[in-house]
Amino acid sequence: MPLVGHDGLMSARVRAPELRGRGWLNTGGQQLTLADLRGKITIADFWTFCCINCLHVLDELRPIEEKYADVLVVIGVHSPKFEHEKDPDALAAAVERYGVQHPVLDDPELDMWQQYAARAWPTLAVIDPEGYVVATMAGEGHAEGLVRLIDDLIATHEAKGTLHRGDGPYVPPAEPRTTLRFPGKAVTLPDGGLLVSDSARHRVVELADDGETVVRAIGTGSRGRADGAADAATFSEPQGLCLLPSHVAEVAGYHLVVADTVNHLLRGVRLNTGEVVTVAGTGRQWRSTVDDHPHDALSIDLSSPWDLAWYDDQVIVAMAGIHQLWWFDPIKRTAGMYAGTTVEALRDGPLTEAWLAQPSGLSVSADGARLWIADSETSAIRYVENGTMGTVVGQGLFDFGHVDGPAAQALLQHPLGVCALPDGSVLIADTYNGAVRRYDPATDLVSTVAAGLGEPSDLVLTPDGAVLVVESAAHRVTRLAPGALSAAGAQTVDGPRHRTERKPTDLAAGEVVLDVVFTPAPGQKLDETYGPSTRLVVSASPPELLVEGAGTGTELSRRLVVDGSVPGGVLQVTAQAATCDADVEHAACHLTRQDWGVPVRVVADGTARLPLVLRGLDAG
């Protein structure tokens, strides 16, 4: 039974569907039911571990879970996009990797996703203590609204006697013991050795030449955002590392830039002392717009910086959280937008018009002319050269697999790293295929040079010409076997081809009304202080699907004209709404944002209205 009515709002007094799946994590083996949650406020968080927006929501929920620990239970419902994410071992690893401290239901066939009428990752469904769904929220940025709603539910159900306080069902897993824990990225040091972002332990580790012996750690190992000495500074799931050229480091006052991903910061490290300083970002997550003009680096918001590279005399930042590349100048201490529009999709062209999808790996060609990009959500390898973005491998958000051969037909699965080689070819950390792949521009062919790896997330070329692989899920750095890069060592794999299949929406040809439903949270109102409070961006793949209606506007309702000669495709919709606290002095401002990729079929009896719920409340 669908939970969203014709107007996009919650139907009155809708019973939450029972929670069923393949298994549970973080419950000590208990199989939870809604009856076990009766008396508690429950948030069902529909997520998939590849999705940066889902990771943002995990971070938004942490303080809410702590504040309301005796009345609130968060249930992560893992409804996967990629084939690899259906692997229960991979899910268990991801739950640990991202510090998920609530029960997680494994929903590999998206049964719960469909029962709760989710259309996008992430989606939150709020269930009251009596077992009724009272709100749905798509996307991120709902923390303030959730707090207000929870407060209202507490007051209502304490008065009714239906709220039961006490501990929840979360059972923490055993603490693992390995030298590294889910390392993310690495960089070689000029005098030998290696720096690795030890992401799940929230620190940067220096390893000796053997790639195993720990020389020192920078950071306490606890999640935080404190500057200071190596044994006092803290990070939160750091990823990318970039050594500055010596002449730049001398002026900047630090040698290494760290993408402090979950803190939404860039940090500088003085390698002679290990001291850490914040060099870019406010610590707030980006929620608005930014132009390509220089901004003071410490006054601008960032969003999940994932990797870094020195290119075009500046640090280029893979800003995974908003599907863009940014630049950072360590000498002028400024930053700004470099490429992408924040629309999550695959489109080449001039840098300011290109579309990316969670760029997560960067590497510069030996001659410095080309910046290679691992664009993870489109399973693509892309590049920047002469002010333009191009794609060599990758077909879009929903096509992936393990297929070698001509680049136009080759398929990857959520790559997180790239490494440019001196001969002009590029190695690919094909993360969800557990493989290292190689693209050779001279032949325009893709091959497999290593397989059976544990979620490789980065590749590093050493001064002596060896290649090191950061095997994130194996918690180690390994050396690519000698001869793997030779013609004799390469393989041509014709493996599985996958396409993310979600139930398509049947649309009528001709006029269709797209309605993004947004209800401000209790105590909030739409905010026009800095211009229009809402923004809607619509495109289609293929573009021919829409005769009219593509583009950007300020209304959350849009008239579309669908071409009846096109059998179907994907509608790409981005919506955001700015709100502020109502009728209070010094009102706080909030931005809610979501990207949808809605698969559609064009049929004679299809609907002429497509509602998407950005935030819907109980209408009863």
N, C-alpha and C positions, 0 to 999 in steps of 0.2 A: 504494500500500500504506500503510495507516495506521501511524503511528509509536507510537501509544499503545494499549496492550493493554486488556483488559476491566477490569483493576483500576486503570487510570489511570496505571500506571507504564510506563517504557520497556520494550519487549520486548528481550530480550538480543540483542546484536550485530546491530543494525539498520543496514544500509547507508544512508547519507544519500542522498536523491534528488539527481540531477544538477541543478545550478543553470542554469536556462534562463529567458530573459525577452526583452523587446523590445530591451534594450540595457544598456550599463554606463556608469556615471559614475565619475570619479576613478580611472580606470585608464590614462589616456593612449591610449584607443581599444582596449585589449586586451579580448578576450572571455574571461573567466575560466571555468575548469572546476574540478571537485573535484580533478582530477589536478594542477592547478597549485598546489593548497593542501595536497597530501600532505606530511606531515612537520610541519605546523603545527597548532596548536589553532585551531579556527575557531568563531566565534560568529555565527550567522545571526540578525540582528535584524529581525524582521518589524514594520514600522512604517508609519504613514501621516502625512503632515506636518501634518494638521489636529489631531492627537491630542496633548493636553498630556501625557498619561502617556508617550507615545513620546518627547516632547522631554525629559522627565525622565530617561528611560533613556539618551538620547544623552549627557546630562551625567554620569550615573553611569558610563558606559563610558569617558569621556575619561581619567581617571587610570589605569584598568586597561589601556587601550591603550598609554599611555605607559610604564607599569611593565613590561609584557610585550612590548614592541615587537619583540623578536627571535624570539618564539615564537608570538605570537597574531596572528590576522587576524580583524577584524570585517568582516562583509559585511552591509550594510544591504539588506534585501529590501523594496522599497517596494510594498506591496499596498494600493491606495487605497480609501478609503471614498466620497469625493465625486467627482462627474463631473470637476470641474476638476482634481482631483489626478491624473487619467489623462493630462493634457497633459504631454508630455515636457519642454517648455520650463518649465512651472510646477514640475515636479519638479527640474529643474536649478537653478532659482532658489531653491527651498527648501533644497537641499543646500548652497548657498552661504550663504543667510540664517542657517541654524542651525549653521554651522561644522562640517559633517560632514567629518571627515578620515579616511575609509576608503572603500573601493569600495562602490558602490550598484548593485544590480540592479533594473531597472525591471520590475515584475510587474503590469502593468495589468489583467489578467484574473484575478488572484489564483490563477494556476496553482500557483505555489510555495507559496502560503498553504495550498492544499488538499493538496498533496503532503506538506507537513510537519505536517498536521493541526492548524493553528492555529485557535483559536476566538476569540481576542481580540487587540486591539491594546493594548500591544505583547506579542509572544511571542519568547522567546529559545530557540534550539536550539543546543546545544553539540556540536560534532563533534570527535572525537579525531584525532590525527595519522594514523591508519590509515583514516579516512573513515567512522567509525561514530558515529551519534548517541548520546550518553551521558547527556544531560539535556535537559529542556524546562522553561521557566520562564515563566509568564504574569505580566504586570503589572510593577510596579516594586519597588525595594527589595532587589534581589538582589546588590548589589555585593559584600558580604562573602562570600556563598555562592559567587559566581563566583571570587573570589580563592582561596578554599580549594580549590575544584574544580580550578582551573588549576594550583595548586601540586601537587595530587595527580597530575594528568595529566603534568606535567613530570617528576616523580619516576618515574612508571611508564614513560614512553616514553623517557626518557634511559637507564633501565636496559635497556630492550629494544632500544635503538639506532634507534628509529623517530621520534625528534624531531630536526628539522633547524632550526638557528638561522640567522638572517639577516634581511635586509630583506623587507618584505611588498610586495604589489602596488600600494599606494596611490601615485597620481601627482597632486600638487596642481594645481588649475586655475590659469590666469593671473590675476594680481591686477587687478581692475577699477579704473577711474578715474572716479568721479563725486563730486559735492559731498557728497551724502547716499548712504547705502547701506541700503536697506530701512528707511526711517523708519517709526515705528509710530504715535505719537500726537503731538498738538500742542495748544498753548494760546496765546491771544493775550495780549500784555502791555498793561497799562493805558496806557502812553505810546507805544504803537505797536510794531510788530514782532511776532515770533512765536518761541516756543520749541518745538523739535521733538526728540523722542527718536530719535536716529540709531542705531537698534537694532543693526544688524550691525557698526557701528563703536564700539559700547559707550560712547556719550557723549550729552550733551544739547547741542544747537546752537541758538544764537540767530540768527535771520534778520531782515533788515531788512523794511520794509513791502512790498517787492516779492516777498517769499517766496523769494528766490534768493540774495541777497548775505549771506554769513556775517559776522556781527558779532563773535561769539566762540564758542568751544567750551568746554564744562565737562566735563572728563574727558580723559584722555590719548589715548583711542582704542584702548587695549588692554584685553582682558578682565581683570577683577580686582574687588576689593572694598575698596579703600583709601579712607579718608576723607582730607580735606585740601584744599589749595588747588585751584583750577580746573585748573591744569596738572599736578597730581599725583594727583588723585582718579581712581578707576576704577570702572566699572560692568560688568555682564554682561547684555547684551541688554535694556536698559531699555525700558519701554513707557509706561504711563500717567503723565500729569502733572496736578497740581492746584495752582493758586494759592490760597493761604489768604487769607481776608478780612484786611484790614489790621490790625484790632484783635487778631485771633488771631495773626498773624505777629509782631506786636510782642511778645507775651508768649512765644510759642514760641521766638523767636530765629532763625527762618528763614522764607522766603517761599514756597518751592515744595516740594511733596512729589513724589518720583519713585518709581514702581513699578519697582524694580530686579529684574526678573522672574527671571532665572536665579540670582541670588544669594539669592532668597527674602527680600528686605529692602525696607523703605521708607527712602528717603534724603531728607534735608532739604537744600535749597540756599539759601544767603544770596545773593540776586541782586545785592546791591551789591558783593560781593567775589568771588562764584563759589565760595565755600567749601562743601564737601560734608560732611555729618555723617549718621551712621546714626541713625534715629529709631524704627524698629520692626523686630523680627525678630532672630533669633540667627545667621542664615546657614544654619542647618540646615533641611531641608525637613520640613514637618509630616508626622507619621507616626502620630498617635494620635487623641485626641478633645479637644475644647474646649467649654466651656459658654459661655453668653451673659453671664457675669459679667465684670467688668473684670479684666484682667490687666496686669501691668507690660509695656509694649510692647516693651522690649528683652529680655525673658526668654521671649517666646512665639515658637514656630516658625511660619513662614508657608509658603505653597506657591504659587509662580508668580503673584504679584499682577500683574494685567494692565492694569487701568485704575482710575482714581480720580475721585471727584466730591465736592464739598462739598454735603452734604444733611443736613437735620435736625441742624444745628449740629455736624457731625462729618465726617471724611473717610470715605466709604464706599469699600471696596476690593473690586473684582471679583477674587475669589480663584479664578482659573481652575483652578488645580491640584487643588482639592478640591470644585469645583462649589458654591461658597458665595459669599455676600457677607459681609464683615466690616466692623467699624467701627474707627476710630482717632481718639483724642482728642489733638490736639497739645499742649493745655494741661495736661491731667492726665497725659499720657504713658502712656495706657492703651489697650488694644485688646481686641477680643473678637468673637465670632460674631454676625452680624446676621440672616442668612437662609440657609436651605438646611440639608440634613441630611447632605451629602456623597454621597447617592445621585445618580447621573447619569441624569437623565430629566426629563420635563416634567410637573410637577404644580403647580397653583395652590393658593392657600389661605393660612392664617396663615403668617407668615414662618418660624417655626420648624419648620413641617411641609412647606414647599414644596420641590420638587426643581428643580434647575437642571442645566445641562450646559455647563460651560466658559464662564461669563459673561466677556465680553471687551471690552465697551464700555458706558459710563455717560454719562448726560446728564440734567440737571435742568430741569424745565419752568420757564418764565419766572416763574410765580407761586410756584415753590418747592414746590408741593404733590406733584408726581409725579416719581419717579426712573425714567427709561427705561433699559432694559437690552438689550444685544445678547447673546443667549444662543446662542453660535455653533454648538455641536454639535447643537442641536435646530433650527437655522436659524429662530430665533424672535425676536420683539420682545416684551419683557415689561415690566412696570412694578411699582413699589412705591407704594402709596398707602394711608394710614390703617391701617398694620400688616398689609396683605394684599398678596399677589402675584397678578397677573393676566397674561394673555397676549392680545395682539391679533392677532399673526401667528405661525404656526408649528404644526406638526402632530406633531412628535416627532423622535426621533433619526435616523430612516431615510427621511424624506420631505422632498424639497427640489426646487428648480427655479427657473424664472423665469416667474412667473405673476402678473399684476396683476388688479385687480378687487376684489370684496368681500373683506375681510380674512380671513374664515373660510376662503376657498378659495385665497388668495394663497400663493405659495411663494417663499422666499428660498434662498440657498445660502451657508451659513457666514458670516453677517455679523459683522464685528468692531467696528463703530462706529455710534453714534447721535448725533444732534444735535437737541435740542429747539428749535423756532422760536417766535418771539413770538406767532404766531397759534394756537398750541396743537398744530400738526402736528409731526411728527418726521421728520427725514431719516435714512436708513439707508445706511451703507457696506456694500453687499451684495457682500462681498469676492470670493467665488469666481464670481460672475456678472459681475465687472468693472463694476458699475453703482452709481449712486446712486438709491435708491428713496425714496418719500415715503408716509407713512401719515397720513391726515387723519381725526382722530376725529369731526369734524363730519359726514362722509359715510360713515365706516367703509370707505374705499376705499384701495387701494394703487396707486401709479402709478410709472412710471420717468421720472426727470428727466434722467439722463445715462447713457450706456453706452460701452463700448469703453475702459474705464479699466484701469490696471494694479494689480489687487488693492487697491482703496481700503480703508484700514484705519481712517480717522478723518475726521471732518468738523468744521469750526470756523467759528463765526459771528463775523465781525469787527465792531468797533464801528460801522462804516458800513453794516452790513447785508449785506455780501457773504459768500459761503460758500467756504471753502477746503477742498480735498480733499487728504488725504495719500494719494498714489498710491504705495504701498509698493514694488510690483514695478517701477515706473517710476522709483523713486529720486528723487521730487520732490514738491513741493507745488504744486498748480494751483488756479486760481480757477474756480468753477462759472460757466458762461456766463450773462450777463445774460438774464433772461427764462426761464431754465430752470424756475423755480419757478412761473411763471404757468400758467394753465389751458391756454393755447395751446402752452406749451413742454413739457407733460407728455405721455407716451405711455402707452397701455395695451397691455402686451405679454402675449400668450398663448403663452408659449414652452414649452420642454420641461418635462415633469414627470418626476422621477426618484425611484426608491426603491432604497436600498442592498439589493441582493439577494445574500444569502449562503445557501449550501445549508442548508435547514432540517433540524433533527433530528426524526425521526418518533417521537413519544411515544405510548404507549398511554393510553387513557382510564382513569380510576381511579387507583389507587395507583402512584406513581412515586417512586423513591428518588433524591434529588439528593446526590451525593458530591463534595465538593471535596477533591481529593487534595493533601496537603501533606506533604512530607518535609523536615525541617530540614536545613540545609546541614551538610556535614562539620564536626564540632567544635562544633555548636550543639544546643540543646535548647529545647523550648517553655518559655516564661517566664511564670509565674503571679504574679510579684512585685507587679504592680499590678492584679490581678484576673484574670479568665479570659484565657487566652492566645489564644483564637480567637474570631472573631465572624463571623456569617453573616446577611446581609440579603437577603430574597427578595421580589420583587413581580412583577406580570405586567401586560402591556398586550395586550388589555384585561384589567381586573382580574377579569372573570368567568371567565378561563381557569383560575384556581386556586380550587377549592372550599375547600381547606385548604392550609396551608403557607406562606402569606405572613407576613412579619413578621421580627423580629430575634431571634436566639438565639446561643448560645455554642458549639454543636456544628457541625462542618463537614459533618455528614450530616443530611439533613432529609427527612422523609416528606411528599410532596406528594400532593394529590388533584386530578387534572386533570378538568375538565368535558368530557365527551364530546360535548356539544352545541355546543361552540365549536370551529370548524375549525382554529384556530391563533392564533399571536400571538408575542410576545416575552417570554421569561423574563428578568427583570433580577436579576442576582445580584452582590452585593458580598461579598467574603471578605477577611479579614485574619488574619494569624498573627504573634504576638510571639514572638521567640526571643532567647536570650542565649548567650554562649559557655559551654561546659560545662567544669566542673572547673578553672576558673582564677580567680585572685584578680582583683578589679576587672573582672569580666566586662562586655563591651560588649553592649548590647541592640540589637535590630533589629526592624523591622516590615515585613512583606511584605503587599501589598494589591493587589487587582485588582477591576475592574468588568467583568462580562460582559453583553452583550445577546444572548441566544441565541434565534434564530428557531426556532420549533417548528411542526410540523403534528401534529394529533391524528388518528391512523389506527388501524385495528383491529389491525394487526400491528406496532405501534410498540413501542419498547423501554420497559421498566419501570425502567430505571436510567440516569441521566444523570451521567457523571463529567466533572468539570472539573478540569484540572490547574493548581493554583497553583504547585506545584513538584514535579516528578517526576524521579527518578534512575534510572539504569540498574539494572535488577533482576538483571542477569546477572553 
